[in-house]
Amino acid sequence: MGLLLRFVIGNIFDMLQVLILIRVFISWIPHDPDGKFAIILYGVTESILRPIRENLPLVANGLDLTPVIAFFIIGFLKKILLFAV
C-alpha cells in the first residue's frame, strides 16, 4: 500500500510541475487561449499560481516569476509528503 501511495503522490506532483512548464512554454508562442487544451491547462495551473501571485507579487520587468516559485513549492511539498508516507 505504501508503494502505491508513493507512486500516486509522486506522479500527481510531477504532473503538476510538467503542466506549469507547459504553461510557461505556451506563453512564449502564439496560441488560442480559448482552445480546449488551453482552458484546461489554465484552469489547473491558475489554481496553483493565483494564490502565489496574490501573496507574493513576483513580476519584474514584465517577467512573471510565479511559476518558478510554484515549481519549487510543489517539489518541496512532494518531498515532505513522500517522506511522511
LINNORZI-V164385 format. One record per residue. N is the residue number from 0. PSI is psi in radians with two decimals (none if undefined). OMEGA is omega in whole degrees, 0 to 359 (NA if undefined). D_LAST is the distance of its C-alpha to the last C-alpha in whole Angstrom. Layout:
BEGIN
n;psi;omega;d_last
N;PSI;OMEGA;D_LAST
N;PSI;OMEGA;D_LAST
END
This chain:
BEGIN
n;psi;omega;d_last
0;-0.70;181;10
1;-0.68;180;7
2;-0.68;178;9
3;-0.75;179;10
4;-0.73;177;8
5;-0.70;179;7
6;-0.81;181;11
7;-0.83;180;11
8;-0.82;180;10
9;-0.78;182;11
10;-0.65;178;14
11;-0.81;180;15
12;-0.64;176;15
13;-0.70;180;17
14;-0.69;177;19
15;-0.72;179;19
16;-0.69;178;20
17;-0.72;179;23
18;-0.67;177;24
19;-0.72;177;25
20;-0.74;178;27
21;-0.73;179;29
22;-0.71;178;30
23;-0.81;181;31
24;-0.68;179;33
25;-0.55;181;34
26;-0.28;180;36
27;-0.23;182;38
28;2.68;177;40
29;2.35;180;42
30;2.94;179;40
31;1.86;181;41
32;-0.18;179;39
33;0.09;177;39
34;2.77;182;38
35;-0.79;182;36
36;-0.77;181;33
37;-0.69;180;34
38;-0.78;179;33
39;-0.79;181;30
40;-0.82;179;29
41;-0.62;179;30
42;-0.76;181;29
43;-0.82;186;25
44;-0.54;181;25
45;-0.54;178;28
46;-0.36;177;25
47;-0.73;187;23
48;-0.59;184;26
49;-0.85;180;28
50;-0.58;179;27
51;-0.75;179;26
52;-0.67;182;30
53;-0.60;183;31
54;-0.51;180;30
55;1.63;179;30
56;1.68;186;33
57;0.91;177;33
58;2.12;181;36
59;2.05;178;38
60;0.69;179;41
61;0.04;180;40
62;2.05;181;37
63;2.01;181;34
64;0.07;181;31
65;-0.74;179;28
66;-0.57;179;27
67;-0.81;179;26
68;-0.76;180;24
69;-0.71;180;22
70;-0.78;180;21
71;-0.66;178;20
72;-0.75;179;18
73;-0.77;178;16
74;-0.69;179;15
75;-0.80;178;14
76;-0.66;178;12
77;-0.80;180;11
78;-0.71;179;10
79;-0.82;181;9
80;-0.69;179;6
81;-0.56;177;5
82;-0.65;181;6
83;-0.45;181;4
84;none;NA;0
END
